[in-house]
Amino acid sequence: MSEPESTVKIRRAPKIGAFLAVGGLIGALVTLVLTAQFPVDPNVGFIALFGYFCLFGIPAGVLLGALLALLLDRISRRRAREVVAARESVGRESIADESVADAS
């Protein structure tokens, strides 16, 4: 039994979680490069200094990744296409009847 047709929008939306993860990774890598560019205080050590600056670098990367994802999401909304779609309901009984018919 099919229901009446309706108009729906189709678009390719970015996966925001992936942008956040990649942004955090890039933030950590940029922090590593910037930390390695300057002399390290021997009383603190490189790992501790890198860890401290990661507290700033990773959230900054995540923020930039989120802004990029939101920008791409807005662009994808503009490029959305409208298509006509119909919803069909299939009951369990008709699925069982089809599987019995296929078996014989």
C-alpha positions in Angstrom: 0.0 0.0 0.0 1.6 3.3 -1.0 1.0 6.6 0.5 0.6 9.9 -1.4 3.8 11.3 -2.9 5.6 14.2 -1.3 8.5 16.5 -2.1 11.7 15.9 -0.2 15.1 17.6 -0.3 18.3 15.6 -1.1 21.7 16.9 -0.2 25.1 15.7 0.7 25.8 16.8 4.3 29.3 16.7 5.8 30.0 14.4 8.7 30.7 16.9 11.4 32.3 14.4 13.8 35.0 13.6 11.2 35.7 17.3 10.8 36.1 17.7 14.5 38.4 14.7 14.8 40.6 15.8 11.9 40.7 19.4 13.2 41.9 18.2 16.6 44.5 16.0 15.0 45.7 18.9 12.9 45.7 21.1 15.9 47.9 18.6 17.8 50.3 18.4 14.8 50.6 22.2 14.5 51.2 22.4 18.2 54.0 19.7 17.9 55.7 21.6 15.1 55.4 25.0 16.9 56.7 23.5 20.1 59.7 22.0 18.4 60.6 25.3 16.7 61.6 27.0 20.0 64.2 26.1 22.6 62.8 24.0 25.5 63.3 24.9 29.2 65.3 22.1 30.7 63.4 22.4 34.0 60.1 21.7 32.2 60.9 19.3 29.4 59.6 18.9 25.9 56.7 16.5 26.6 55.3 18.6 29.4 55.6 21.7 27.3 53.9 20.0 24.3 51.1 18.7 26.6 50.5 22.1 28.0 50.3 23.7 24.6 48.0 20.9 23.3 45.5 22.3 25.8 45.3 25.3 23.4 46.1 23.7 20.1 43.7 20.9 20.0 40.6 22.9 20.9 41.6 25.5 18.3 41.9 22.8 15.7 38.5 21.4 16.7 37.0 24.9 16.5 38.4 25.4 13.0 37.1 22.0 11.9 33.7 22.8 13.2 33.6 26.1 11.4 34.6 24.5 8.2 32.0 21.7 8.6 29.3 24.3 9.3 30.3 26.3 6.2 30.2 23.2 4.0 26.8 22.3 5.6 25.4 25.7 4.6 26.8 25.3 1.1 25.2 21.9 0.8 21.8 23.3 1.8 22.0 25.8 -1.0 22.7 22.9 -3.5 19.9 20.7 -2.2 17.7 19.2 -4.9 14.0 18.6 -4.5 12.6 15.3 -5.7 9.2 13.6 -5.5 9.2 10.5 -3.3 6.5 8.0 -2.3 6.6 6.0 0.9 5.6 2.4 0.8 4.8 0.2 3.8 5.6 -3.4 3.7 4.1 -5.7 6.4 5.7 -8.7 7.9 3.1 -11.0 6.4 3.9 -10.0 2.8 7.7 -10.5 3.5 7.0 -14.0 4.8 4.8 -14.8 1.8 7.6 -13.7 -0.6 10.2 -15.8 1.2 8.0 -18.9 1.0 7.3 -18.3 -2.7 11.0 -17.9 -3.4 11.9 -21.1 -1.6 9.6 -23.2 -3.7 
